[in-house]
Amino acid sequence: MSNADSVPFETTIMVRDNCLCLHTQRAARALARHFDEAFRALNLTNTQFSLMMSLNRPSPASMGAVASVLAIDRTTLTAALKPLQRRKLVRVRASPKDKRVRLMELTGAGRTLLVKAVPIWRKAHTDVEALLGNSNADGLRRVLLALS
């Protein structure tokens, strides 16, 4: 193999140390593990918590609206809903106005679980912000919003 057919190891090190995508993915995984551990007592993942929070609204939400809020595709949303539906925390039904539109809402059990989950989220979130410092947390939020 010639040098023209390979990437120098120095480039690997440079990418490892500088790639914004890699560092963002690593941070996202670490945050996900932190929140997953916090919610473990409720048998809830951070993704399920976010999904349930996105359904905490006065009227049922469409799949498209929730997929947009969570920045996921509808197939991923459908898969994420299944365990919540099995636990009877979320209800999915056809829209009375358009049977092609699926509407989602929290059940009473879902709302009860969310009431228990929010203080856990607050504590876990406060712990993360304390690691960053308040001004760094606000700066990180601004940067992440700009990227998304």
Backbone bond lengths (Angstrom), bond angles and torsions (degrees), N, CA, C in turn:
res aa  C-N    CA-C-N  psi(-1)  N-CA   C-N-CA  omega(-1)  CA-C   N-CA-C  phi
1 M - - - 1.450 - - 1.532 107.96 -
2 S 1.315 117.18 131.34 1.463 120.54 179.83 1.521 109.98 -86.30
3 N 1.322 115.72 163.71 1.472 121.11 178.23 1.519 111.81 -60.68
4 A 1.329 117.20 -27.14 1.468 120.81 179.47 1.523 110.98 -69.41
5 D 1.341 117.67 -19.20 1.456 122.36 -177.98 1.523 113.13 -98.20
6 S 1.334 117.68 8.82 1.458 119.53 -177.89 1.524 110.74 -136.83
7 V 1.291 114.46 157.69 1.467 121.59 176.98 1.524 107.03 -99.64
8 P 1.318 118.09 129.09 1.468 119.51 -179.68 1.533 110.87 -62.20
9 F 1.338 115.05 146.23 1.459 120.71 178.75 1.522 111.48 -57.91
10 E 1.312 118.01 -32.93 1.468 121.84 177.79 1.524 111.19 -58.78
11 T 1.333 115.87 -33.35 1.466 120.09 177.95 1.527 109.71 -68.78
12 T 1.320 116.77 -38.47 1.461 121.19 176.96 1.525 110.37 -59.43
13 I 1.327 115.94 -45.19 1.463 121.16 179.41 1.532 110.34 -64.35
14 M 1.339 116.34 -42.39 1.463 120.80 179.80 1.531 110.80 -62.19
15 V 1.329 117.47 -43.35 1.467 121.11 178.59 1.529 109.34 -65.02
16 R 1.339 116.90 -46.23 1.474 120.87 179.17 1.526 111.38 -55.09
17 D 1.303 116.81 -41.17 1.464 121.15 -174.43 1.527 113.86 -85.29
18 N 1.346 118.10 -19.50 1.464 120.11 -171.70 1.515 116.33 -122.52
19 C 1.314 118.70 -13.28 1.465 120.78 -173.48 1.532 111.35 -68.61
20 L 1.309 116.25 114.48 1.465 121.27 179.56 1.524 111.38 -62.84
21 C 1.320 116.84 -37.62 1.460 119.99 -179.99 1.526 110.27 -64.22
22 L 1.329 117.62 -46.87 1.458 121.21 178.89 1.526 111.40 -60.25
23 H 1.337 116.74 -46.37 1.469 119.86 -178.69 1.531 111.43 -66.13
24 T 1.319 117.14 -36.22 1.463 120.50 177.86 1.527 110.36 -67.68
25 Q 1.327 117.06 -42.19 1.468 120.30 177.94 1.523 111.10 -62.97
26 R 1.309 117.34 -43.13 1.469 120.33 179.84 1.528 110.50 -63.14
27 A 1.332 116.12 -43.72 1.467 119.94 179.26 1.528 110.47 -65.00
28 A 1.324 116.74 -40.90 1.470 120.19 179.49 1.523 110.84 -62.57
29 R 1.310 117.14 -41.16 1.473 120.02 178.77 1.530 110.99 -65.55
30 A 1.322 116.42 -41.09 1.472 119.92 179.22 1.528 110.32 -64.46
31 L 1.326 117.21 -43.37 1.469 120.48 177.31 1.524 110.90 -63.30
32 A 1.319 116.93 -42.62 1.469 120.60 179.13 1.523 110.37 -59.82
33 R 1.331 117.03 -44.62 1.473 119.68 178.58 1.528 110.99 -62.44
34 H 1.327 116.59 -40.84 1.475 121.20 179.53 1.536 110.35 -59.50
35 F 1.325 117.29 -48.60 1.460 120.51 -178.22 1.531 111.69 -74.07
36 D 1.327 117.63 -35.23 1.467 119.62 175.54 1.525 110.42 -59.11
37 E 1.318 116.45 -43.48 1.464 120.37 178.76 1.532 110.68 -64.01
38 A 1.309 117.13 -41.52 1.467 120.97 179.36 1.528 111.43 -61.26
39 F 1.330 117.18 -39.66 1.473 121.53 -176.82 1.526 113.69 -87.13
40 R 1.332 117.20 -4.20 1.471 120.93 -174.46 1.529 112.56 -53.31
41 A 1.332 117.96 -39.60 1.471 121.10 -178.08 1.533 111.81 -62.07
42 L 1.318 116.89 -23.59 1.467 121.14 178.91 1.529 112.01 -96.41
43 N 1.342 116.25 3.73 1.463 121.04 -176.85 1.532 109.97 55.92
44 L 1.328 114.56 47.41 1.455 122.55 -176.20 1.521 107.94 -133.19
45 T 1.324 116.79 144.23 1.461 120.76 173.73 1.526 109.05 -100.40
46 N 1.322 115.81 166.14 1.468 119.03 177.80 1.518 110.46 -63.39
47 T 1.324 117.27 -34.52 1.470 120.68 178.43 1.521 110.62 -65.76
48 Q 1.317 116.87 -42.77 1.464 120.47 178.69 1.524 110.78 -65.13
49 F 1.341 116.74 -39.41 1.460 120.11 177.14 1.531 110.04 -60.26
50 S 1.323 116.72 -47.94 1.472 120.24 179.75 1.523 111.42 -60.69
51 L 1.321 116.25 -41.07 1.460 120.38 178.48 1.524 110.56 -63.86
52 M 1.309 116.90 -45.92 1.468 119.88 179.18 1.529 110.93 -63.83
53 M 1.323 117.26 -39.44 1.469 119.77 177.70 1.528 110.68 -62.77
54 S 1.337 116.54 -36.71 1.469 119.58 179.80 1.529 111.43 -68.08
55 L 1.332 116.90 -19.13 1.472 121.34 178.03 1.524 111.95 -94.53
56 N 1.304 117.22 -4.81 1.465 121.63 -179.73 1.529 108.55 -80.15
57 R 1.306 115.21 82.98 1.466 122.49 -175.76 1.525 108.52 -148.27
58 P 1.311 116.44 164.31 1.475 119.31 -175.00 1.524 114.95 -64.93
59 S 1.338 117.46 -28.13 1.460 119.13 -179.20 1.530 109.16 -134.08
60 P 1.327 117.31 158.31 1.468 120.40 -178.50 1.526 111.77 -55.96
61 A 1.325 114.99 148.20 1.467 121.62 -177.50 1.525 110.07 -106.29
62 S 1.316 115.25 148.05 1.471 119.61 176.42 1.525 109.05 -80.74
63 M 1.317 115.13 158.80 1.465 121.02 177.76 1.531 109.64 -58.12
64 G 1.313 116.59 -43.79 1.459 120.36 -178.46 1.516 112.56 -61.34
65 A 1.324 116.76 -42.39 1.465 120.63 -179.06 1.531 110.88 -64.33
66 V 1.317 117.11 -43.72 1.465 121.00 -178.41 1.527 110.36 -70.91
67 A 1.335 117.10 -41.94 1.467 120.30 177.80 1.524 109.94 -58.41
68 S 1.314 117.06 -39.26 1.461 121.55 178.82 1.531 111.66 -65.42
69 V 1.317 117.17 -45.78 1.474 121.17 179.56 1.521 111.02 -60.68
70 L 1.337 116.06 -41.83 1.467 120.99 -176.49 1.531 112.66 -86.82
71 A 1.330 117.57 -5.76 1.465 123.27 -179.06 1.533 111.08 56.85
72 I 1.349 115.37 47.02 1.462 121.36 176.37 1.528 108.44 -131.11
73 D 1.319 116.05 162.94 1.461 118.48 177.51 1.527 109.77 -84.79
74 R 1.310 116.12 166.68 1.469 120.91 -175.32 1.531 112.44 -65.36
75 T 1.317 117.12 -32.47 1.465 120.01 178.89 1.527 110.08 -64.92
76 T 1.323 116.29 -43.10 1.466 121.12 178.06 1.520 110.12 -65.50
77 L 1.323 116.59 -40.04 1.462 120.77 177.85 1.532 110.64 -62.84
78 T 1.318 117.13 -44.40 1.462 120.67 179.47 1.525 110.65 -59.47
79 A 1.329 117.04 -42.78 1.470 121.01 178.91 1.530 110.93 -65.94
80 A 1.329 116.81 -38.83 1.471 120.71 -179.70 1.531 111.56 -68.37
81 L 1.323 117.06 -29.25 1.467 121.54 -179.38 1.522 113.21 -72.61
82 K 1.315 117.16 -31.72 1.469 121.02 -171.87 1.533 113.68 -54.03
83 P 1.347 120.06 -50.44 1.472 117.49 179.83 1.530 112.52 -64.45
84 L 1.327 117.40 -32.15 1.467 120.41 178.54 1.524 110.45 -70.67
85 Q 1.313 116.75 -35.51 1.467 120.39 176.09 1.531 110.39 -67.97
86 R 1.343 116.46 -43.06 1.473 119.07 179.28 1.520 111.26 -60.16
87 R 1.339 116.69 -34.43 1.465 120.78 178.98 1.527 111.88 -83.65
88 K 1.330 116.17 0.56 1.465 122.99 179.84 1.537 111.55 60.59
89 L 1.326 115.45 38.25 1.461 121.95 177.38 1.527 110.89 -97.40
90 V 1.334 115.50 -23.49 1.457 122.45 -177.99 1.525 108.28 -134.87
91 R 1.323 115.22 142.30 1.466 121.97 177.12 1.530 107.64 -117.29
92 V 1.335 115.63 135.38 1.466 121.75 176.03 1.518 107.41 -120.48
93 R 1.332 115.72 132.74 1.465 119.72 -179.49 1.518 109.38 -147.46
94 A 1.306 115.52 163.89 1.463 120.44 176.94 1.520 109.08 -74.53
95 S 1.312 115.86 146.62 1.461 121.17 176.02 1.526 109.28 -69.18
96 P 1.333 117.28 136.23 1.469 118.21 177.70 1.530 112.22 -65.59
97 K 1.345 116.96 -23.48 1.463 120.83 -178.68 1.523 112.87 -84.12
98 D 1.339 115.90 -31.71 1.462 120.96 -177.92 1.521 107.77 -149.42
99 K 1.317 116.63 106.39 1.474 122.01 -174.04 1.529 112.75 -61.44
100 R 1.339 117.90 -17.80 1.469 120.44 178.66 1.521 111.69 -76.22
101 V 1.328 117.20 -21.49 1.461 122.52 -177.82 1.520 109.32 -88.23
102 R 1.332 116.62 128.08 1.462 122.08 177.82 1.524 108.25 -97.54
103 L 1.325 115.93 130.98 1.458 122.32 178.37 1.523 109.09 -110.35
104 M 1.315 115.76 140.77 1.465 121.11 -178.64 1.515 109.00 -122.57
105 E 1.333 114.25 145.70 1.454 119.58 176.48 1.520 109.79 -153.35
106 L 1.319 114.96 155.24 1.458 120.58 174.48 1.520 109.31 -73.09
107 T 1.310 116.32 143.92 1.468 120.99 171.88 1.532 107.43 -86.88
108 G 1.304 116.62 176.70 1.462 120.28 174.88 1.522 111.04 -57.99
109 A 1.340 116.31 -42.35 1.469 120.39 178.50 1.524 110.53 -64.66
110 G 1.326 116.84 -36.38 1.465 120.81 177.69 1.518 111.78 -64.90
111 R 1.333 115.84 -42.85 1.471 119.79 178.39 1.532 110.66 -65.05
112 T 1.314 116.99 -39.43 1.471 121.22 178.43 1.526 110.44 -63.01
113 L 1.334 117.14 -43.96 1.457 120.38 179.11 1.529 110.83 -65.71
114 L 1.316 117.01 -38.10 1.459 120.40 179.20 1.527 111.12 -64.21
115 V 1.332 116.75 -37.30 1.469 121.02 176.36 1.531 109.94 -59.72
116 K 1.332 116.96 -38.92 1.466 120.97 178.26 1.532 111.72 -73.50
117 A 1.324 116.68 -32.31 1.469 121.54 -174.99 1.526 113.44 -76.81
118 V 1.315 117.67 -32.75 1.467 119.94 -174.63 1.535 112.63 -60.45
119 P 1.332 120.63 -45.44 1.474 118.30 177.29 1.529 112.57 -62.50
120 I 1.308 117.01 -33.05 1.465 120.64 176.81 1.526 109.43 -66.28
121 W 1.333 116.57 -44.05 1.459 120.69 177.24 1.532 110.19 -60.95
122 R 1.332 117.14 -44.85 1.478 119.97 -179.80 1.526 111.15 -56.52
123 K 1.321 116.83 -45.93 1.466 121.40 -179.00 1.526 110.63 -64.65
124 A 1.331 116.61 -48.09 1.470 120.38 179.98 1.519 110.80 -62.13
125 H 1.318 116.25 -39.82 1.462 121.37 -179.80 1.531 110.74 -68.02
126 T 1.310 117.02 -42.32 1.467 121.74 177.44 1.528 110.44 -60.77
127 D 1.322 116.61 -40.43 1.466 121.15 178.31 1.529 111.22 -61.30
128 V 1.325 117.34 -43.04 1.464 121.47 179.38 1.521 109.97 -66.23
129 E 1.336 116.76 -45.66 1.463 119.29 179.72 1.521 111.30 -62.43
130 A 1.320 117.40 -35.06 1.467 120.32 178.39 1.528 110.63 -63.73
131 L 1.320 117.01 -36.75 1.465 120.26 176.83 1.527 111.56 -64.02
132 L 1.328 115.54 -36.39 1.461 120.79 -177.05 1.525 113.12 -84.93
133 G 1.308 116.67 -27.70 1.460 120.06 -168.59 1.517 107.84 84.59
134 N 1.328 116.81 142.53 1.472 119.92 -173.10 1.519 113.53 -58.72
135 S 1.328 118.96 -44.28 1.466 119.39 -177.85 1.520 110.53 -67.06
136 N 1.338 117.35 -36.25 1.465 119.69 176.93 1.519 111.29 -67.91
137 A 1.323 118.02 -36.98 1.467 121.00 178.07 1.524 109.82 -63.58
138 D 1.329 117.35 -44.31 1.467 120.30 178.74 1.528 110.64 -63.94
139 G 1.314 116.83 -41.33 1.463 120.95 178.04 1.523 111.57 -63.60
140 L 1.323 116.13 -42.39 1.458 120.19 178.66 1.526 110.37 -62.51
141 R 1.328 117.47 -43.17 1.471 120.56 177.74 1.530 110.76 -58.05
142 R 1.333 116.43 -44.99 1.483 120.28 179.55 1.523 111.08 -60.74
143 V 1.322 116.26 -44.88 1.466 120.39 -179.19 1.525 110.39 -64.53
144 L 1.329 116.88 -45.63 1.469 120.16 -179.25 1.527 111.28 -63.10
145 L 1.333 116.38 -40.78 1.477 119.03 177.05 1.530 110.98 -63.48
146 A 1.324 116.67 -39.35 1.461 119.78 178.53 1.532 110.77 -63.78
147 L 1.327 117.55 -38.79 1.458 121.19 179.54 1.518 112.14 -70.32
148 S 1.312 116.99 -31.98 1.466 119.39 -177.38 1.511 111.04 -89.93
